[in-house]
């Protein structure tokens, strides 16, 4: 059970977050030369309006809290990643959690499933558990992008030089092996790899499980 002081401290910390988000929204809006009404109109077109008065109250510090939906809509309207409304990398330290200061990059990594929570038991000895299946999907996506970039470059800057072609073959085989490894890891975790919407198609057959 939390004491009154603990609850007050947490509420104060998250009130600071709301004010920080408001200041970031104001700075980004001004940078893009948008009025509060223009930002509100953009959120409306995106499907969930954040009204001009809500934006004004957020920026002025009168708004006591901000929802995940509001953060997502404002970020989309301002054309930035949602974490940019939470943390400013120009600040030497930010509050990732109440009473837990860390660098903005470290906080962003946590929100992006790239690192454990600052101050957690895993912070110094991280495992893959904090990211769950996210890292598997990222690995697969990275492998797809790497081989598509390779194929695009090969088709654009093709050569008949036998040695270059040999090296290309080795690189392509390595990239395909990386992609297959990522595909099999996703399949083993019960995940379906996302479709590859591109002119290149890669099909891997998952080997049958031992009886």
C-alpha positions, 0 to 999 in steps of 0.5 A: 500500500502506498503512503500519501507522500508516495502517491503525492510524489508520483502525481507530482512527477507525472504532472511534471511530465504533462507540463513537459509534453505541453512545452514540447508540443508548443516548441514543435508547433512553433517550429512548424509555424502551425497554430493550435487550431491547425494542429487540432484540424490535423488531429481531426483529419487523422480520426480523433480530434484534440481540440484547440482548447485542449492544446492551449491548456496543455501548452499553458500547463493548465491541463493536469494529465494527457492520455496516450491517445492525445500523445499519439494524435499530437505526434502524428499531427506534428509529424514526429515520433511520440517519444519526442513529446516525452523526452528532449535529447538536448536535456542532460537528464530526464525523469524516465520514472518518478524519482528516476533520472537518466539520459533522454536517449536511455529513456527513449530506448526503454520506450522503444523496447531497446533497453530495460527500464532505467534503474531496474534490476536488468539495467546493468545486465539486460536480457531479451525479456523486456522487448518480448517479440519486438526484437524478433520482428525488428531482426526480421525487418532489418534482414529484409531491408538489407537484402532488398537494398543489396538487390536494388544496388546490384540491379542498378550498378550491375557488373560482369566482372567475375570477381565482383560477381563472386563477392556479390554471390557470397554477400547475397548468400550471407544476407539470405542466411540472416533472413532465413535465421530471422524467419525461423526464429519468428516461426519458433516463437509462434509469430507470422513474419510480415509479408514482403510487399516488394518485387523480390520474394523470399520463401523459406520452408520451415523444417518439420519438427522432430517426431 
